[in-house]
Amino acid sequence: MFYTYILFSESINKYYAGHTSDLNNRLEEHGKDKSKFTGQCNDWKLVKSFEFETKTEAIRLELKIKKRGIRRFIESLKK
């Protein structure tokens, strides 16, 4: 399985979107400052995740989210 996920940091009021094949491990890495952008703070919370059969599908959604704007994408889900 592959995942597209969205994180939110309250301290910097920012969203982050990514994709992975191991969601739990990737979230742990974000919490340990192993990522350039998410290393800015350590209060990242998982907002939403999507599961896919292929890596291509996960990447495709990640790019769609980033192109639209992560905050706008999240807001569109609430409607």
C-alpha positions in Angstrom: 0.0 0.0 0.0 1.0 3.6 -0.6 -0.3 6.7 1.2 -0.7 10.4 0.5 -0.9 12.3 3.8 -1.4 15.8 5.1 0.2 17.2 8.3 -0.5 20.4 10.1 1.7 22.4 12.5 -0.1 24.8 14.8 3.1 26.5 15.9 3.9 27.7 12.4 0.3 27.5 11.0 1.4 25.4 8.0 0.4 22.3 6.2 2.6 19.7 4.6 1.7 17.0 2.1 3.7 14.0 1.2 3.5 10.3 0.1 5.0 7.2 1.5 4.8 3.4 1.6 5.1 3.3 5.4 2.9 5.9 7.0 3.8 5.2 10.6 7.6 5.3 10.0 7.3 8.4 7.9 5.3 10.2 10.6 7.9 9.2 13.1 10.7 10.6 10.8 8.9 13.9 10.6 8.8 14.0 14.4 12.5 13.5 14.6 13.5 16.4 12.4 14.6 14.2 9.5 12.9 16.3 7.0 14.0 19.8 5.9 10.6 21.5 6.0 9.0 19.6 8.8 12.2 19.9 10.9 11.2 23.5 11.6 9.0 22.3 14.5 7.9 19.1 16.3 4.1 19.6 16.7 3.0 18.0 13.3 -0.3 16.3 13.5 -1.8 14.0 10.9 -4.8 15.7 9.4 -5.8 13.3 6.6 -4.4 10.3 4.8 -5.4 8.4 1.7 -4.5 4.8 0.8 -3.6 3.6 -2.7 -2.6 0.4 -4.4 0.2 2.1 -6.4 2.9 4.6 -5.8 1.8 6.5 -9.0 -1.7 7.1 -7.6 -0.2 8.4 -4.3 2.1 10.8 -6.1 -0.6 11.9 -8.4 -2.8 13.0 -5.5 0.1 14.6 -3.7 0.8 16.8 -6.7 -2.9 17.6 -7.1 -3.1 18.7 -3.5 0.1 20.8 -3.8 -1.0 22.4 -7.0 -4.4 23.4 -5.6 -2.9 24.5 -2.3 -3.0 22.2 0.8 -5.2 24.6 2.9 -7.7 25.0 0.1 -7.8 21.2 -0.5 -8.5 20.6 3.2 -11.2 23.2 3.2 -12.8 21.6 0.2 -13.1 18.3 2.1 -15.0 20.0 4.9 -17.8 21.1 2.5 
